[in-house]
């Protein structure tokens, strides 16, 4: 993967370049060298992935992404940010951001997010090759790709708030949400294993990824509750995406008060996520 870094802080650029090279995540095809972004230079570098800082002088990350999209740059965009404002994050998703990486830079998160986006890109390219090979109809919708609808931006925002957006299972969750939304059926009308079989050639792996992602979301939510019981995300999601008693059990487990944490329900989580997305 060819990766371009747009960042006004040179030490951050150096850190990201080292991580990409050390973890074999791709090739750095260019950077803004701590200066203002040059969209034409980015475009000529033919990046697959653009890491872009949110807050920069003169031109912020959202404006950079919009300019690149207007220039028909088809790269995936990962935004680097310290912001927590939900409206700004939602605005970023609407502009075309695929994932967020939080500052200060965490090597595990960077690796997870870039690998997730790389897999997504490879899947999309494989599907494009298949369509071209068999002369599919013009501009069909890939069966396994997630449509960039505002409806799903809200779901992305929610999973980002839960600190689980770097998990590969989040893409699988969005695929299921898309399937249910398009077919106008409830998650309770389907079998998760069979549904994964329809959406993936390796359904067991897909289901495992989903469960890991949801478990991480509940763990992070429980940690939020321990730190601040009145936290807005904790108050909103501890009763909608997860049963409160299971979140409470997870909190007690983190505190060392019980031997096991709370149990997750894939169906309850996806049903809650669909409801939140429609609000």
N, C-alpha and C positions, 0 to 999 in steps of 0.2 A: 504494500500500500504506500502511495506517495502522500506524504503529510506536510502541510504548510502551516506555519505558526504565525498568527497575527497577535502581537502582544507588545505593549509599550514599556514593559519591564524586562530588561535584558537578562537579569538573573533567572527570571521565570522561564524565559526562552531556553537558556542554558540547561536548566533543570529538566525541561520537557525533552530537549534534544538528547540528553544523556539517557533518560528513561526509555525513549523510543529505540535508541541504539542498543542499550544494554539488554532490553527485554525482547529484541528482535520483533518489534511491532510494525516496522515499516522503514521507509527511507524518507529522511527529511529533504524535501525538494525545494525548500526556501523558507525565509522568515522575514518579518518586517524589521528585524534588527533593532527593536526598541523604538522605532520611529513610527510615523503615520503610515497606515496601510495604503498600498498601491494595488488597486483592483486589477489593473492590466498586468502587473507583474505576477500576481497570484494566478490569473487566468492562463498566462503563458507557461506557468510551471506545471500545468495540468494535474492539479492535486486530486486525489481520491477523497481525502479528508482534510478539512480546514479546522484547526484549533484556533478559536478567536476569543479574545478577551471581551468581556461585556463593557466595562467602563474604560474608555480611552478618550483623551482630549481631542477636540474637533469633531471626531466621528466615532460614535460608539459601535459596538459589535453588531447590533441589530441593523444599523444603517449599512455596515459593510456587507452583511449577508444579503440584504435586499439589493444592493448594487451588483453583487456577484450573480445573484439569481437573474437579475435583469440582463446580465451579460451571458446568460445561458450556461453558467457554471453549474455542473451537475454533481458537484462534490457533496459529501455529507458534512454537516456542520456540528461541531462540538463546542459548546460555549464554556469558557472559563470564568467563574464568577464567585463573588462573596455575597451577592445579594440574596435576600430571603423574601422580598416583597412578591406576593403571589401575582399581582397584576403585571409586574414587570416580567416575571418568569413566563406567564401565559402569553404576553406580547412577544416574547422571544420565540416561543414555540410556534406562534402564528407566522413569524417571519421565516421559519424554515429550520430552526434548531432541532437537531435530532436527540441530543443528550446534553447534560450539564456535567461539568467537573468543578468541584468546589475548591476554593482557595482557603487555606494554604494547600499546595499541591500534595496529594497523597499518592504514592507510587502504585499501591494496590488498586485504587479507584481508577487511575489513569490507564493501567493495563487492562482492567476489566472492561471499561467503556470502549477503548479503542478496539479491543478484540471483538466486542459485541457488534460494533459498527462495521468492522471488517467482514464479519460473517454475514451481516445483513447485505452488504454490498456484493459479496460473492454470490449469495443466493439470488439477488436481483439480476446479476449478470448471467447466471446460469439459466434463469427463466427467459431472459431476453434471447439467449442463444437457441433455446428450444423453440421459442415462437418463430424466430427467423428461419430455423431449419424446416419447420413444418408449415410455413407460410400461414400463420394464424391471421385472423382478421386484424385490420389496422387498429393500433392502439388499444389492445384488449387490457383488461385489468388482471394482473398476475394473481393467481389463486391463493398464493401464500404470502403476498406482500400486504402490508398495512396501508390503507389509503390515507393520504394526508388531509383528512377532514378535520374541521374545527371540533367536531364531536370527540375525536380521539385525542386532540390536544389537551382536553380537560383530564382525560385518563392519564396521559403522560405527566401532566402537572401533579396529579395526585400521587403517582408512584414516585415522582421526584421528591415530593414533600416527605414521603416515608423513607427516603434514602435508599431506595431499591432499584432506581433506574439504571444502575450499572450492571444489573443482573441480566443474563441472557434470557431468563424466563419471562422478562417483561415484554419482549417482542412476541413470545408465544401467547401471553395473556392478551395482548392487543389483537392477535390473529383470531382468538376465540371471541373476543368482544365484537370484532368486525363481522364474523360469521353469524353470531346471534342477532346483531343489529340488522344485517341485511336480510336475514331469513325471518325476522320478527318472531323469534321463539325465546323462551325462557331457558336459562341455564339448568333449571330443575327438570326440564323436559328431555335432557340428553344425558348420556353416560360419558363422563370425562375421558375414559380410556378410548371409547369408540370415536369420540370427537377428535381426539389427538391423532387417531388412526386416519381420519379423513384429511387432516391438515398437515401431517408429517409422515415421512417414510420411516421414521424411528419414533413411534408414539410413546414408548416407555421413557426414552430420554427427554422428550418434550414435557411429559407429565412431571418427571423428576425436576426439570429446570423450573417449572411453574411452582412446584411445592417449595423449592429452595428459595425462590424469589419472594413468595408470600411469607415464608417463615422469617426471612430477613426483615421484611416490612413490619411484621408484628414485633420482632425483637427491638427494632429501632423505635417503634411507637411506644413500647413498654419503657424503654430507656428515657424517652421524652417525658413520660408520665412520672418517672422517678425524679427527674431533674426539676420538672415544673408541672404539677398536677393540673394547673389552669392553662397550660399551653394550648393554643388554638387548634393545632393539628391533632393533638391528643384528644381534646374534647370532641372534635368533629368525627374522627375516624374510629375511636375506641368503641363506639356503639353502632357504627354503620358497616365498616369493612370487616371488623372483627367483633365477636361477642365480648362484652366488657369483662365477663368472668374469666375468659381465656387470656385476655390482656393482663388482668390482675394476677392470674397464675404465672404468667411470664415475668411480671414485675417481681413477684415473690421469689421466683427461681433466680433471677439476676441478683436479688438481695441475699441469696443463700438460705431462704426460709423454707424451701421445698425441693425435693430431689428432681422434679421434672417441671418443664415449662408448660405454657399453654398449648392447646391443640389448634391447628389451623384447619379451615374448611375451604377447599378450592372453590366450591360452588357459592358459599356465602360471600367470599371475597369478590368473585367476579360479578355476582348479582349486585353487591354494594357498589362496586366500581361503575357498573352500568347506570345505576341510579344517580350516583354523584355526577357522572358525565352528562346526564340529561338535565341537570339543574341549571 
